Amino acid sequence: MGTPVAPTNFIPCKTPLSAEILANWSLPEPPEHGLTVASLLTCQAAAGRRIGMILDLSNHATLYSQDLVEGLGYEHVQARPRARQLPRPQPLKPRCPAWQ
């Protein structure tokens, strides 16, 4: 579930779903890859990687906000770029030196 993009430590992945959405799934087929914040953290820890920031590039309300747990050592940032545009670097620079 995601590997760093060399030479950075960025690990791209799909936007997680909340555990509640997955628990109450009503469509005939469950999602093939039901990513949650917990499964992301667990899989990356098993690979020897620590998540320091979850950078959400979606332009909609977070579908997993109730799964974000404070005190686990990561920061959640929602950049909300406009469609077909990269997020502006200004709000991210203080938090993410690699964005320079």
N, C-alpha and C positions, 0 to 999 in steps of 0.2 A: 504494500500500500504506500506508494510514493517513495522515490529516492531523490536525494539532493541533485540539483542541477549544477554541475561543475562549472566554474570553480567556486560557486556560492554554496551556502547552506540552505537555500530555498528548496522547499519540498512542495511542489504543486500537487493539488488534489481537488476533487470535486467538493462542492459545498456540503457540509454534513447535514443530515436530517436529525431532528430531535428523537430521543429515545421514545417519547410519547407518540410521535407520528408513526414510527415503525411498529410500536406495540398495538396501535389502533388502525393498522393498514386495512383499507376496505376494498382495494382493487383486487381483481382475480389473481394476479401474479405479484408476488413480493418483489421488491427491487433486487436486482442481481447482486449489487454491491451496496448494502445498506450502511454507509459510512456515518458514524456518530463521532462526537468529540472524544468520548471514552475509547472507542476502537482506534481512533487516530493516535491518541496518546499511548495506548497499550502497544500497538504495532511498532510505533517509532521507538519506544523504550526497549522493546525486545530486539530491535536492530541496533541498540546502543546509542540512539539519538534522543536528545532532549528538545522538546518544542519550547521555544522562547516567545513566539508570537504566532497568533492565528490572524492572518491578514485576509480579510473577507473582501473580495473584489466584486461581489454581487451588488446589484442596484435595487435591492428590495429588502423588506424586513427580514431579519435573521430568523431562520427556521429552527435554530438550535439554541436560542438564548438561555433557555432554562437549564441547558446542559453545561453552560460555562460555569466552572467552579473557581472561585477566588482562592488564592493561596497555593496553587499548584505550580507556580513559577512561570506561567505564560501570560502574555498580554493579548487581549482581543482588540483588533483595530478594524473598523469597517470603513473602507475608502469610498465606496459608492461612486464609482466613475460613471460618466454618461456612456450611453451605448456606443460601442465601437471606438472608444477612446481609452488611453492609458490613464491611470489616476495621476493627479498632480503630485509631484514629489514633495512639495513644501510641507504638508501635514505629516508626512512620513519620515522626513530626514531626522528630526530629533529622536525618534524612536528606533529607527532602523538605519544605522550608518552604511550598510551595504547598498542602500537605495541611492547613494550619492551619484 
